Amino acid sequence: MGQLKLALPLILILTISFAPVFADTSGDLSVVSGKTYQIHYQVKDSQVQTVQVNKESLSLVFLVQATSSNAYLQLTLPRELIDATKSDGTDDVFIILVDGTFATYVEKSASSLDRTLLIQLAPSDKEIEIIGTHLAETTLTPQKNNTHSTPSQITTPTKPVEQKSIENKTVPQTPNQPTASQPTSTESQAKSIQEQILQQISSLLHFKSGYLPLEISKKQIVEYSIIAAIILVIIIAIASSARSKNKKQIRK
């Protein structure tokens, strides 16, 4: 009986010594991104080993080690260090990756200074990445340089193209004027009108500017062909009536 009484205190001491391994623990992590920030954490059945800043993905990467399926990690993130917001300034969700796969989390609280996230862990989890829309000491200067360079590339070639296209449009109009004043009879007038219409249609279908080809849709080609067909029918009617008049005069 005396040995049992001595063994009981030893058992109690051993159980108390192993209890903190499975109990909640808390602490602070120091993160340097331009300046030093403190991240308060609370864990159960797990341990936070290191934390790193990834400025390219606007994220914080935590290396953890969990010991049970009930493990979790609770982090209080300063908004000045990392945050996720929408375009109107309201809070947006963080992207959480656990060992490269998307994971869910619970946001326990949010204030004007920080946000507290609770992440469930499994014994196989090793890396947690928290991605936001803002990370301390990040800049967007490459985007500003691109905005200055793009307008000059777009505006410079437009002026010469417009001038040359106007010059090319005026060219097919000049030879058409003298041809309209040369006919002496109805047949020659009909032929000259027919040639003018064919020249205008061919110039519209095959017209190309100095730099850019004139794009004509199928609908426009059909419309032009219908108009040309109607005009040709009128010309044939005029020519046939002129020939009939000439034959009558010859007979008389």
C-alpha positions, 0 to 999 in steps of 0.5 A: 500500500505504501508503494502505491501511495508513492506511485500515485504522485509520480503518475500525476506529475507525468500526466501534467507534464504531457498535458501541454502537448495537447493543450492550446498554446499561443505566442507572437511571430515576427515578420519583416516586410519593410518593417517588423510586424507581430502576428499573434497565433494560437495553436492546438495540437500543432506547432508553428515553425517559421513564417516567410513573406512572398511578395510576388504572390502577396502572401504569407507562408507558414511551416507547421507541424500538427500532431492530431486530426483536431489540430488548428491554427489561429492567426491574428493578421495586421491589416497593414501587413496583409489584407484582402479587400474589394475595389470599394474597400470592403473586406474580401476573402483570403485565399488559403492553400494548405500544401498547395490545395485550396482550404477553408477557414473561419474568420473569427473577428475583424477590426480596423487594425487586424483580422483573425483567421481559424484554420483546421489542420491535419497531421499531414499538413506541412505548409499554409499559404495565406494570399491577400490583395495587399502586402506591405512594401509592394509596388505596382510600378511595372503597370504604370510604365506599360500604360505610358508606352501603349498610347504612343504605339496606337496613335502614331500610325493612324494619321498616315494611314487615313491620309493615304486611304483618302488619296486612294479613294480619289484616284478612281474618280478622275478617269471616270469624268472624261469617259462620260462626256465622249459618247455620241449615240445611245449605244455608246452611252449605254456601253460607257455607262456600263463600263463606268459601273463595272469599273466602280464595282471592281474598284470597290471590290478590289480597292486596297489602301497603302497600309490597310486593305478595305474589308467588304462583307459578304452582305455588301458584296451581295448588295453591290451585285444586286444593284449592278444586275438591276443597272445592267437590266436597265442598260440592256432595255435602253440599248434594245429600245435604241436599236429598235428605233434605229431599225425603224428609221432605216426601214423608213 
